[in-house]
Amino acid sequence: MEILFAANMLTCFEFGRSYLMVEQDDEQDPQNDYPERIRTCLRMNVQDVIAMASKLKAKGIDVDLQMHDWGTVAKFRDPDGNLCAFKDSSTFEKQVMINDSISKIRDP
């Protein structure tokens, strides 16, 4: 698979007409250790992270909404304790374009 970009603790691969991002789990939850699960995060790109987070909260699901310089993420757990997240698609697309431009400069 072609690498779209790599950054601290994550690598993003081209995956057909989509992408596969492999990221080291940074989630620390001292109240719920979940030792039986594999420490992965299923991240889905959405147009409006805040709206999706609000829908989850309205259903009583705990959501950790994070604003970063690289985009907005809403982390939550599925019923089995697996870490999931919504990421804003617009900043992800910009991130891919920027990293693609950098790689073309490095490897013309």
Biopython code that builds the backbone (N, CA, C, O; Angstrom):
import numpy as np
from Bio.PDB.StructureBuilder import StructureBuilder

atoms = [
    (1, "MET", "N", (0.844, -1.182, 0.000)),
    (1, "MET", "CA", (0.000, 0.000, 0.000)),
    (1, "MET", "C", (0.888, 1.244, 0.000)),
    (1, "MET", "O", (1.924, 1.294, 0.664)),
    (2, "GLU", "N", (0.458, 2.227, -0.753)),
    (2, "GLU", "CA", (1.195, 3.491, -0.810)),
    (2, "GLU", "C", (0.924, 4.301, 0.454)),
    (2, "GLU", "O", (-0.218, 4.401, 0.904)),
    (3, "ILE", "N", (1.984, 4.879, 1.025)),
    (3, "ILE", "CA", (1.846, 5.735, 2.205)),
    (3, "ILE", "C", (1.452, 7.136, 1.740)),
    (3, "ILE", "O", (2.164, 7.762, 0.954)),
    (4, "LEU", "N", (0.302, 7.625, 2.239)),
    (4, "LEU", "CA", (-0.124, 8.984, 1.931)),
    (4, "LEU", "C", (0.671, 9.981, 2.753)),
    (4, "LEU", "O", (1.131, 10.999, 2.235)),
    (5, "PHE", "N", (0.833, 9.683, 4.054)),
    (5, "PHE", "CA", (1.677, 10.483, 4.926)),
    (5, "PHE", "C", (1.913, 9.738, 6.227)),
    (5, "PHE", "O", (1.194, 8.801, 6.574)),
    (6, "ALA", "N", (2.936, 10.179, 6.934)),
    (6, "ALA", "CA", (3.241, 9.618, 8.252)),
    (6, "ALA", "C", (3.550, 10.780, 9.177)),
    (6, "ALA", "O", (4.125, 11.786, 8.762)),
    (7, "ALA", "N", (3.165, 10.632, 10.420)),
    (7, "ALA", "CA", (3.405, 11.653, 11.441)),
    (7, "ALA", "C", (3.672, 10.932, 12.755)),
    (7, "ALA", "O", (3.700, 9.703, 12.808)),
    (8, "ASN", "N", (3.863, 11.696, 13.793)),
    (8, "ASN", "CA", (4.112, 11.119, 15.101)),
    (8, "ASN", "C", (2.985, 10.162, 15.479)),
    (8, "ASN", "O", (1.831, 10.579, 15.585)),
    (9, "MET", "N", (3.303, 8.896, 15.682)),
    (9, "MET", "CA", (2.389, 7.868, 16.168)),
    (9, "MET", "C", (1.323, 7.443, 15.154)),
    (9, "MET", "O", (0.387, 6.738, 15.534)),
    (10, "LEU", "N", (1.426, 7.846, 13.856)),
    (10, "LEU", "CA", (0.441, 7.376, 12.888)),
    (10, "LEU", "C", (1.025, 7.319, 11.492)),
    (10, "LEU", "O", (1.956, 8.050, 11.155)),
    (11, "THR", "N", (0.453, 6.426, 10.679)),
    (11, "THR", "CA", (0.775, 6.318, 9.264)),
    (11, "THR", "C", (-0.544, 6.165, 8.516)),
    (11, "THR", "O", (-1.424, 5.413, 8.935)),
    (12, "CYS", "N", (-0.669, 6.881, 7.410)),
    (12, "CYS", "CA", (-1.892, 6.846, 6.609)),
    (12, "CYS", "C", (-1.553, 6.250, 5.242)),
    (12, "CYS", "O", (-0.695, 6.761, 4.521)),
    (13, "PHE", "N", (-2.252, 5.147, 4.898)),
    (13, "PHE", "CA", (-2.031, 4.437, 3.651)),
    (13, "PHE", "C", (-3.181, 4.678, 2.682)),
    (13, "PHE", "O", (-4.326, 4.859, 3.098)),
    (14, "GLU", "N", (-2.872, 4.679, 1.383)),
    (14, "GLU", "CA", (-3.921, 4.679, 0.373)),
    (14, "GLU", "C", (-4.579, 3.307, 0.415)),
    (14, "GLU", "O", (-3.892, 2.287, 0.474)),
    (15, "PHE", "N", (-5.904, 3.280, 0.386)),
    (15, "PHE", "CA", (-6.642, 2.029, 0.536)),
    (15, "PHE", "C", (-7.811, 2.057, -0.428)),
    (15, "PHE", "O", (-8.938, 2.367, -0.043)),
    (16, "GLY", "N", (-7.537, 1.730, -1.689)),
    (16, "GLY", "CA", (-8.574, 1.830, -2.714)),
    (16, "GLY", "C", (-8.957, 3.283, -2.915)),
    (16, "GLY", "O", (-8.090, 4.132, -3.120)),
    (17, "ARG", "N", (-10.253, 3.577, -2.860)),
    (17, "ARG", "CA", (-10.726, 4.956, -3.004)),
    (17, "ARG", "C", (-10.872, 5.630, -1.644)),
    (17, "ARG", "O", (-11.507, 6.677, -1.524)),
    (18, "SER", "N", (-10.274, 5.017, -0.618)),
    (18, "SER", "CA", (-10.353, 5.535, 0.739)),
    (18, "SER", "C", (-8.942, 5.552, 1.323)),
    (18, "SER", "O", (-7.968, 5.669, 0.579)),
    (19, "TYR", "N", (-8.823, 5.437, 2.632)),
    (19, "TYR", "CA", (-7.521, 5.384, 3.271)),
    (19, "TYR", "C", (-7.609, 4.497, 4.502)),
    (19, "TYR", "O", (-8.689, 4.250, 5.039)),
    (20, "LEU", "N", (-6.457, 4.030, 4.932)),
    (20, "LEU", "CA", (-6.336, 3.264, 6.165)),
    (20, "LEU", "C", (-5.299, 3.970, 7.019)),
    (20, "LEU", "O", (-4.137, 4.079, 6.628)),
    (21, "MET", "N", (-5.716, 4.451, 8.190)),
    (21, "MET", "CA", (-4.786, 5.131, 9.081)),
    (21, "MET", "C", (-4.500, 4.222, 10.268)),
    (21, "MET", "O", (-5.415, 3.760, 10.950)),
    (22, "VAL", "N", (-3.223, 3.976, 10.503)),
    (22, "VAL", "CA", (-2.795, 3.163, 11.631)),
    (22, "VAL", "C", (-2.163, 4.118, 12.631)),
    (22, "VAL", "O", (-1.187, 4.805, 12.331)),
    (23, "GLU", "N", (-2.743, 4.146, 13.828)),
    (23, "GLU", "CA", (-2.315, 5.114, 14.837)),
    (23, "GLU", "C", (-2.135, 4.414, 16.170)),
    (23, "GLU", "O", (-2.963, 3.598, 16.575)),
    (24, "GLN", "N", (-1.046, 4.741, 16.846)),
    (24, "GLN", "CA", (-0.831, 4.199, 18.176)),
    (24, "GLN", "C", (-1.860, 4.790, 19.126)),
    (24, "GLN", "O", (-2.126, 5.991, 19.089)),
    (25, "ASP", "N", (-2.441, 3.946, 19.980)),
    (25, "ASP", "CA", (-3.477, 4.380, 20.926)),
    (25, "ASP", "C", (-2.866, 5.299, 21.975)),
    (25, "ASP", "O", (-1.921, 4.920, 22.665)),
    (26, "ASP", "N", (-3.408, 6.507, 22.091)),
    (26, "ASP", "CA", (-2.944, 7.447, 23.115)),
    (26, "ASP", "C", (-3.956, 7.584, 24.240)),
    (26, "ASP", "O", (-3.815, 8.442, 25.112)),
    (27, "GLU", "N", (-4.968, 6.744, 24.217)),
    (27, "GLU", "CA", (-6.066, 6.841, 25.177)),
    (27, "GLU", "C", (-5.678, 6.198, 26.508)),
    (27, "GLU", "O", (-5.311, 5.024, 26.540)),
    (28, "GLN", "N", (-5.753, 6.930, 27.569)),
    (28, "GLN", "CA", (-5.514, 6.423, 28.915)),
    (28, "GLN", "C", (-6.770, 6.638, 29.737)),
    (28, "GLN", "O", (-7.190, 7.777, 29.947)),
    (29, "ASP", "N", (-7.369, 5.563, 30.201)),
    (29, "ASP", "CA", (-8.594, 5.651, 30.987)),
    (29, "ASP", "C", (-8.411, 4.822, 32.253)),
    (29, "ASP", "O", (-8.650, 3.614, 32.232)),
    (30, "PRO", "N", (-7.993, 5.444, 33.356)),
    (30, "PRO", "CA", (-7.710, 4.679, 34.577)),
    (30, "PRO", "C", (-8.935, 3.986, 35.169)),
    (30, "PRO", "O", (-8.780, 3.020, 35.915)),
    (31, "GLN", "N", (-10.143, 4.449, 34.859)),
    (31, "GLN", "CA", (-11.349, 3.830, 35.404)),
    (31, "GLN", "C", (-11.750, 2.573, 34.629)),
    (31, "GLN", "O", (-12.367, 1.670, 35.194)),
    (32, "ASN", "N", (-11.407, 2.510, 33.350)),
    (32, "ASN", "CA", (-11.762, 1.372, 32.495)),
    (32, "ASN", "C", (-10.532, 0.957, 31.706)),
    (32, "ASN", "O", (-10.217, 1.564, 30.682)),
    (33, "ASP", "N", (-9.839, -0.063, 32.169)),
    (33, "ASP", "CA", (-8.580, -0.452, 31.538)),
    (33, "ASP", "C", (-8.769, -1.266, 30.263)),
    (33, "ASP", "O", (-7.884, -1.236, 29.408)),
    (34, "TYR", "N", (-9.857, -1.982, 30.090)),
    (34, "TYR", "CA", (-10.135, -2.787, 28.907)),
    (34, "TYR", "C", (-8.931, -3.629, 28.474)),
    (34, "TYR", "O", (-8.506, -3.525, 27.323)),
    (35, "PRO", "N", (-8.362, -4.470, 29.370)),
    (35, "PRO", "CA", (-7.156, -5.217, 28.996)),
    (35, "PRO", "C", (-7.402, -6.269, 27.922)),
    (35, "PRO", "O", (-6.458, -6.702, 27.262)),
    (36, "GLU", "N", (-8.654, -6.689, 27.733)),
    (36, "GLU", "CA", (-8.939, -7.751, 26.784)),
    (36, "GLU", "C", (-9.025, -7.279, 25.337)),
    (36, "GLU", "O", (-9.078, -8.117, 24.436)),
    (37, "ARG", "N", (-9.041, -5.987, 25.079)),
    (37, "ARG", "CA", (-9.198, -5.508, 23.712)),
    (37, "ARG", "C", (-7.867, -5.079, 23.112)),
    (37, "ARG", "O", (-6.934, -4.720, 23.830)),
    (38, "ILE", "N", (-7.796, -5.120, 21.821)),
    (38, "ILE", "CA", (-6.624, -4.620, 21.107)),
    (38, "ILE", "C", (-6.708, -3.104, 21.119)),
    (38, "ILE", "O", (-7.778, -2.545, 20.879)),
    (39, "ARG", "N", (-5.637, -2.451, 21.385)),
    (39, "ARG", "CA", (-5.639, -0.991, 21.502)),
    (39, "ARG", "C", (-5.564, -0.340, 20.127)),
    (39, "ARG", "O", (-4.485, 0.015, 19.651)),
    (40, "THR", "N", (-6.708, -0.192, 19.506)),
    (40, "THR", "CA", (-6.820, 0.451, 18.203)),
    (40, "THR", "C", (-7.932, 1.494, 18.265)),
    (40, "THR", "O", (-8.725, 1.527, 19.206)),
    (41, "CYS", "N", (-7.970, 2.331, 17.259)),
    (41, "CYS", "CA", (-9.027, 3.331, 17.169)),
    (41, "CYS", "C", (-9.591, 3.299, 15.762)),
    (41, "CYS", "O", (-8.851, 3.428, 14.787)),
    (42, "LEU", "N", (-10.881, 3.129, 15.656)),
    (42, "LEU", "CA", (-11.564, 3.195, 14.374)),
    (42, "LEU", "C", (-12.008, 4.640, 14.178)),
    (42, "LEU", "O", (-12.914, 5.120, 14.860)),
    (43, "ARG", "N", (-11.370, 5.320, 13.251)),
    (43, "ARG", "CA", (-11.674, 6.735, 13.013)),
    (43, "ARG", "C", (-12.412, 6.888, 11.700)),
    (43, "ARG", "O", (-12.006, 6.344, 10.673)),
    (44, "MET", "N", (-13.506, 7.639, 11.747)),
    (44, "MET", "CA", (-14.322, 7.892, 10.562)),
    (44, "MET", "C", (-14.349, 9.382, 10.278)),
    (44, "MET", "O", (-14.572, 10.192, 11.177)),
    (45, "ASN", "N", (-14.121, 9.735, 9.025)),
    (45, "ASN", "CA", (-14.202, 11.136, 8.634)),
    (45, "ASN", "C", (-15.661, 11.524, 8.438)),
    (45, "ASN", "O", (-16.428, 10.796, 7.808)),
    (46, "VAL", "N", (-16.034, 12.676, 8.983)),
    (46, "VAL", "CA", (-17.382, 13.217, 8.837)),
    (46, "VAL", "C", (-17.271, 14.707, 8.524)),
    (46, "VAL", "O", (-16.247, 15.332, 8.798)),
    (47, "GLN", "N", (-18.320, 15.263, 7.955)),
    (47, "GLN", "CA", (-18.297, 16.687, 7.611)),
    (47, "GLN", "C", (-18.378, 17.581, 8.841)),
    (47, "GLN", "O", (-17.732, 18.628, 8.886)),
    (48, "ASP", "N", (-19.159, 17.185, 9.838)),
    (48, "ASP", "CA", (-19.373, 18.034, 11.009)),
    (48, "ASP", "C", (-19.193, 17.218, 12.290)),
    (48, "ASP", "O", (-20.128, 16.578, 12.771)),
    (49, "VAL", "N", (-17.977, 17.253, 12.829)),
    (49, "VAL", "CA", (-17.645, 16.476, 14.031)),
    (49, "VAL", "C", (-18.498, 16.912, 15.219)),
    (49, "VAL", "O", (-18.985, 16.070, 15.974)),
    (50, "ILE", "N", (-18.680, 18.202, 15.387)),
    (50, "ILE", "CA", (-19.424, 18.713, 16.544)),
    (50, "ILE", "C", (-20.874, 18.242, 16.504)),
    (50, "ILE", "O", (-21.429, 17.867, 17.537)),
    (51, "ALA", "N", (-21.490, 18.256, 15.328)),
    (51, "ALA", "CA", (-22.872, 17.781, 15.200)),
    (51, "ALA", "C", (-22.970, 16.287, 15.510)),
    (51, "ALA", "O", (-23.907, 15.856, 16.182)),
    (52, "MET", "N", (-22.016, 15.500, 15.030)),
    (52, "MET", "CA", (-22.020, 14.062, 15.302)),
    (52, "MET", "C", (-21.784, 13.797, 16.790)),
    (52, "MET", "O", (-22.407, 12.906, 17.368)),
    (53, "ALA", "N", (-20.895, 14.562, 17.403)),
    (53, "ALA", "CA", (-20.638, 14.412, 18.840)),
    (53, "ALA", "C", (-21.897, 14.753, 19.635)),
    (53, "ALA", "O", (-22.205, 14.089, 20.625)),
    (54, "SER", "N", (-22.614, 15.771, 19.212)),
    (54, "SER", "CA", (-23.857, 16.157, 19.891)),
    (54, "SER", "C", (-24.903, 15.047, 19.811)),
    (54, "SER", "O", (-25.622, 14.796, 20.778)),
    (55, "LYS", "N", (-24.984, 14.385, 18.660)),
    (55, "LYS", "CA", (-25.938, 13.274, 18.509)),
    (55, "LYS", "C", (-25.596, 12.136, 19.466)),
    (55, "LYS", "O", (-26.484, 11.542, 20.077)),
    (56, "LEU", "N", (-24.293, 11.832, 19.594)),
    (56, "LEU", "CA", (-23.883, 10.774, 20.518)),
    (56, "LEU", "C", (-24.188, 11.163, 21.964)),
    (56, "LEU", "O", (-24.703, 10.353, 22.735)),
    (57, "LYS", "N", (-23.869, 12.404, 22.324)),
    (57, "LYS", "CA", (-24.128, 12.876, 23.687)),
    (57, "LYS", "C", (-25.619, 12.826, 24.011)),
    (57, "LYS", "O", (-25.999, 12.507, 25.137)),
    (58, "ALA", "N", (-26.459, 13.140, 23.033)),
    (58, "ALA", "CA", (-27.909, 13.111, 23.241)),
    (58, "ALA", "C", (-28.404, 11.688, 23.530)),
    (58, "ALA", "O", (-29.462, 11.500, 24.131)),
    (59, "LYS", "N", (-27.638, 10.704, 23.100)),
    (59, "LYS", "CA", (-27.983, 9.305, 23.359)),
    (59, "LYS", "C", (-27.299, 8.771, 24.617)),
    (59, "LYS", "O", (-27.352, 7.576, 24.905)),
    (60, "GLY", "N", (-26.647, 9.686, 25.373)),
    (60, "GLY", "CA", (-26.019, 9.297, 26.630)),
    (60, "GLY", "C", (-24.626, 8.703, 26.494)),
    (60, "GLY", "O", (-24.128, 8.074, 27.428)),
    (61, "ILE", "N", (-23.991, 8.895, 25.344)),
    (61, "ILE", "CA", (-22.648, 8.366, 25.109)),
    (61, "ILE", "C", (-21.629, 9.439, 25.471)),
    (61, "ILE", "O", (-21.740, 10.583, 25.030)),
    (62, "ASP", "N", (-20.631, 9.063, 26.280)),
    (62, "ASP", "CA", (-19.556, 9.990, 26.640)),
    (62, "ASP", "C", (-18.697, 10.264, 25.409)),
    (62, "ASP", "O", (-18.293, 9.340, 24.702)),
    (63, "VAL", "N", (-18.425, 11.534, 25.163)),
    (63, "VAL", "CA", (-17.632, 11.941, 24.004)),
    (63, "VAL", "C", (-16.540, 12.889, 24.472)),
    (63, "VAL", "O", (-16.800, 13.829, 25.223)),
    (64, "ASP", "N", (-15.312, 12.637, 24.021)),
    (64, "ASP", "CA", (-14.177, 13.511, 24.299)),
    (64, "ASP", "C", (-13.916, 14.315, 23.032)),
    (64, "ASP", "O", (-13.280, 13.823, 22.100)),
    (65, "LEU", "N", (-14.407, 15.553, 22.996)),
    (65, "LEU", "CA", (-14.250, 16.427, 21.836)),
    (65, "LEU", "C", (-12.921, 17.161, 21.963)),
    (65, "LEU", "O", (-12.670, 17.840, 22.959)),
    (66, "GLN", "N", (-12.068, 17.021, 20.943)),
    (66, "GLN", "CA", (-10.739, 17.620, 20.975)),
    (66, "GLN", "C", (-10.528, 18.502, 19.759)),
    (66, "GLN", "O", (-10.794, 18.093, 18.629)),
    (67, "MET", "N", (-10.052, 19.707, 19.996)),
    (67, "MET", "CA", (-9.734, 20.645, 18.923)),
    (67, "MET", "C", (-8.211, 20.748, 18.851)),
    (67, "MET", "O", (-7.559, 21.114, 19.828)),
    (68, "HIS", "N", (-7.656, 20.423, 17.694)),
    (68, "HIS", "CA", (-6.212, 20.473, 17.474)),
    (68, "HIS", "C", (-5.920, 21.377, 16.290)),
    (68, "HIS", "O", (-6.826, 21.730, 15.536)),
    (69, "ASP", "N", (-4.655, 21.756, 16.123)),
    (69, "ASP", "CA", (-4.307, 22.567, 14.960)),
    (69, "ASP", "C", (-4.449, 21.770, 13.666)),
    (69, "ASP", "O", (-4.573, 22.368, 12.597)),
    (70, "TRP", "N", (-4.434, 20.440, 13.732)),
    (70, "TRP", "CA", (-4.598, 19.582, 12.563)),
    (70, "TRP", "C", (-6.040, 19.123, 12.365)),
    (70, "TRP", "O", (-6.312, 18.353, 11.445)),
    (71, "GLY", "N", (-6.974, 19.579, 13.209)),
    (71, "GLY", "CA", (-8.379, 19.240, 13.012)),
    (71, "GLY", "C", (-9.126, 18.933, 14.297)),
    (71, "GLY", "O", (-8.554, 18.980, 15.386)),
    (72, "THR", "N", (-10.390, 18.622, 14.164)),
    (72, "THR", "CA", (-11.266, 18.315, 15.293)),
    (72, "THR", "C", (-11.543, 16.818, 15.322)),
    (72, "THR", "O", (-11.791, 16.198, 14.288)),
    (73, "VAL", "N", (-11.495, 16.247, 16.528)),
    (73, "VAL", "CA", (-11.734, 14.824, 16.726)),
    (73, "VAL", "C", (-12.705, 14.654, 17.887)),
    (73, "VAL", "O", (-12.619, 15.364, 18.889)),
    (74, "ALA", "N", (-13.626, 13.711, 17.744)),
    (74, "ALA", "CA", (-14.529, 13.347, 18.836)),
    (74, "ALA", "C", (-14.306, 11.860, 19.123)),
    (74, "ALA", "O", (-14.645, 11.006, 18.305)),
    (75, "LYS", "N", (-13.732, 11.559, 20.291)),
    (75, "LYS", "CA", (-13.455, 10.169, 20.660)),
    (75, "LYS", "C", (-14.557, 9.640, 21.562)),
    (75, "LYS", "O", (-15.072, 10.346, 22.429)),
    (76, "PHE", "N", (-14.907, 8.376, 21.335)),
    (76, "PHE", "CA", (-15.937, 7.722, 22.141)),
    (76, "PHE", "C", (-15.676, 6.224, 22.103)),
    (76, "PHE", "O", (-14.827, 5.757, 21.344)),
    (77, "ARG", "N", (-16.393, 5.481, 22.907)),
    (77, "ARG", "CA", (-16.235, 4.031, 22.936)),
    (77, "ARG", "C", (-17.519, 3.357, 22.469)),
    (77, "ARG", "O", (-18.624, 3.806, 22.772)),
    (78, "ASP", "N", (-17.346, 2.264, 21.721)),
    (78, "ASP", "CA", (-18.508, 1.482, 21.319)),
    (78, "ASP", "C", (-18.950, 0.620, 22.502)),
    (78, "ASP", "O", (-18.268, 0.605, 23.527)),
    (79, "PRO", "N", (-20.066, -0.095, 22.392)),
    (79, "PRO", "CA", (-20.560, -0.885, 23.530)),
    (79, "PRO", "C", (-19.579, -1.944, 24.044)),
    (79, "PRO", "O", (-19.683, -2.379, 25.191)),
    (80, "ASP", "N", (-18.616, -2.364, 23.191)),
    (80, "ASP", "CA", (-17.624, -3.349, 23.612)),
    (80, "ASP", "C", (-16.365, -2.713, 24.193)),
    (80, "ASP", "O", (-15.420, -3.422, 24.540)),
    (81, "GLY", "N", (-16.339, -1.388, 24.303)),
    (81, "GLY", "CA", (-15.190, -0.702, 24.874)),
    (81, "GLY", "C", (-14.115, -0.319, 23.877)),
    (81, "GLY", "O", (-13.063, 0.185, 24.268)),
    (82, "ASN", "N", (-14.362, -0.550, 22.588)),
    (82, "ASN", "CA", (-13.380, -0.173, 21.570)),
    (82, "ASN", "C", (-13.388, 1.334, 21.347)),
    (82, "ASN", "O", (-14.446, 1.961, 21.306)),
    (83, "LEU", "N", (-12.212, 1.899, 21.207)),
    (83, "LEU", "CA", (-12.085, 3.331, 20.967)),
    (83, "LEU", "C", (-12.450, 3.649, 19.520)),
    (83, "LEU", "O", (-11.939, 3.022, 18.593)),
    (84, "CYS", "N", (-13.332, 4.622, 19.334)),
    (84, "CYS", "CA", (-13.752, 5.096, 18.016)),
    (84, "CYS", "C", (-13.615, 6.611, 18.008)),
    (84, "CYS", "O", (-13.556, 7.241, 19.064)),
    (85, "ALA", "N", (-13.565, 7.187, 16.827)),
    (85, "ALA", "CA", (-13.451, 8.640, 16.736)),
    (85, "ALA", "C", (-14.039, 9.143, 15.430)),
    (85, "ALA", "O", (-14.013, 8.456, 14.408)),
    (86, "PHE", "N", (-14.567, 10.355, 15.486)),
    (86, "PHE", "CA", (-14.956, 11.095, 14.291)),
    (86, "PHE", "C", (-13.888, 12.154, 14.066)),
    (86, "PHE", "O", (-13.413, 12.781, 15.013)),
    (87, "LYS", "N", (-13.512, 12.351, 12.799)),
    (87, "LYS", "CA", (-12.521, 13.367, 12.425)),
    (87, "LYS", "C", (-13.127, 14.213, 11.329)),
    (87, "LYS", "O", (-13.835, 13.699, 10.462)),
    (88, "ASP", "N", (-12.851, 15.525, 11.360)),
    (88, "ASP", "CA", (-13.416, 16.392, 10.326)),
    (88, "ASP", "C", (-12.722, 16.119, 8.994)),
    (88, "ASP", "O", (-11.496, 16.172, 8.892)),
    (89, "SER", "N", (-13.524, 15.828, 7.985)),
    (89, "SER", "CA", (-12.986, 15.412, 6.688)),
    (89, "SER", "C", (-12.247, 16.534, 5.965)),
    (89, "SER", "O", (-11.291, 16.260, 5.239)),
    (90, "SER", "N", (-12.653, 17.768, 6.140)),
    (90, "SER", "CA", (-12.010, 18.858, 5.390)),
    (90, "SER", "C", (-10.547, 19.036, 5.788)),
    (90, "SER", "O", (-9.696, 19.216, 4.916)),
    (91, "THR", "N", (-10.239, 18.989, 7.065)),
    (91, "THR", "CA", (-8.829, 19.152, 7.451)),
    (91, "THR", "C", (-8.015, 17.916, 7.101)),
    (91, "THR", "O", (-6.816, 18.027, 6.844)),
    (92, "PHE", "N", (-8.644, 16.724, 7.085)),
    (92, "PHE", "CA", (-7.927, 15.530, 6.673)),
    (92, "PHE", "C", (-7.526, 15.644, 5.210)),
    (92, "PHE", "O", (-6.392, 15.331, 4.850)),
    (93, "GLU", "N", (-8.446, 16.089, 4.369)),
    (93, "GLU", "CA", (-8.147, 16.239, 2.947)),
    (93, "GLU", "C", (-7.020, 17.243, 2.734)),
    (93, "GLU", "O", (-6.165, 17.028, 1.876)),
    (94, "LYS", "N", (-7.001, 18.330, 3.491)),
    (94, "LYS", "CA", (-5.914, 19.311, 3.403)),
    (94, "LYS", "C", (-4.599, 18.683, 3.847)),
    (94, "LYS", "O", (-3.556, 18.930, 3.243)),
    (95, "GLN", "N", (-4.646, 17.866, 4.909)),
    (95, "GLN", "CA", (-3.454, 17.206, 5.428)),
    (95, "GLN", "C", (-2.861, 16.273, 4.361)),
    (95, "GLN", "O", (-1.644, 16.240, 4.183)),
    (96, "VAL", "N", (-3.695, 15.529, 3.665)),
    (96, "VAL", "CA", (-3.226, 14.629, 2.618)),
    (96, "VAL", "C", (-2.590, 15.431, 1.486)),
    (96, "VAL", "O", (-1.523, 15.063, 0.995)),
    (97, "MET", "N", (-3.240, 16.538, 1.060)),
    (97, "MET", "CA", (-2.703, 17.356, -0.029)),
    (97, "MET", "C", (-1.362, 17.966, 0.346)),
    (97, "MET", "O", (-0.442, 17.978, -0.472)),
    (98, "ILE", "N", (-1.233, 18.474, 1.568)),
    (98, "ILE", "CA", (0.025, 19.084, 2.020)),
    (98, "ILE", "C", (1.132, 18.042, 2.050)),
    (98, "ILE", "O", (2.229, 18.288, 1.549)),
    (99, "ASN", "N", (0.854, 16.878, 2.636)),
    (99, "ASN", "CA", (1.863, 15.832, 2.722)),
    (99, "ASN", "C", (2.226, 15.278, 1.357)),
    (99, "ASN", "O", (3.374, 14.891, 1.139)),
    (100, "ASP", "N", (1.267, 15.230, 0.425)),
    (100, "ASP", "CA", (1.548, 14.793, -0.927)),
    (100, "ASP", "C", (2.478, 15.790, -1.613)),
    (100, "ASP", "O", (3.403, 15.394, -2.322)),
    (101, "SER", "N", (2.234, 17.078, -1.402)),
    (101, "SER", "CA", (3.089, 18.118, -1.994)),
    (101, "SER", "C", (4.501, 18.041, -1.424)),
    (101, "SER", "O", (5.472, 18.199, -2.164)),
    (102, "ILE", "N", (4.629, 17.803, -0.125)),
    (102, "ILE", "CA", (5.945, 17.703, 0.509)),
    (102, "ILE", "C", (6.701, 16.501, -0.043)),
    (102, "ILE", "O", (7.891, 16.601, -0.341)),
    (103, "SER", "N", (6.019, 15.363, -0.182)),
    (103, "SER", "CA", (6.702, 14.160, -0.683)),
    (103, "SER", "C", (7.145, 14.350, -2.134)),
    (103, "SER", "O", (8.184, 13.822, -2.529)),
    (104, "LYS", "N", (6.369, 15.101, -2.940)),
    (104, "LYS", "CA", (6.766, 15.363, -4.333)),
    (104, "LYS", "C", (7.985, 16.266, -4.379)),
    (104, "LYS", "O", (8.807, 16.129, -5.286)),
    (105, "ILE", "N", (8.131, 17.184, -3.433)),
    (105, "ILE", "CA", (9.304, 18.048, -3.361)),
    (105, "ILE", "C", (10.529, 17.224, -2.969)),
    (105, "ILE", "O", (11.608, 17.409, -3.532)),
    (106, "ARG", "N", (10.366, 16.321, -2.009)),
    (106, "ARG", "CA", (11.481, 15.481, -1.550)),
    (106, "ARG", "C", (11.884, 14.446, -2.585)),
    (106, "ARG", "O", (13.074, 14.197, -2.776)),
    (107, "ASP", "N", (10.912, 13.837, -3.257)),
    (107, "ASP", "CA", (11.149, 12.770, -4.217)),
    (107, "ASP", "C", (10.530, 13.126, -5.560)),
    (107, "ASP", "O", (9.499, 12.567, -5.934)),
    (108, "PRO", "N", (11.153, 14.058, -6.294)),
    (108, "PRO", "CA", (10.544, 14.514, -7.572)),
    (108, "PRO", "C", (10.473, 13.398, -8.606)),
    (108, "PRO", "O", (9.994, 13.617, -9.718)),
]
sb = StructureBuilder()
sb.init_structure("model")
sb.init_model(0)
sb.init_chain("A")
sb.init_seg("    ")
for serial, (resi, resn, name, xyz) in enumerate(atoms, 1):
    if name == "N":
        sb.init_residue(resn, " ", resi, " ")
    sb.init_atom(name, np.array(xyz, "f"), 0.0, 1.0, " ", f" {name:<3s}", serial, name[0])
structure = sb.get_structure()
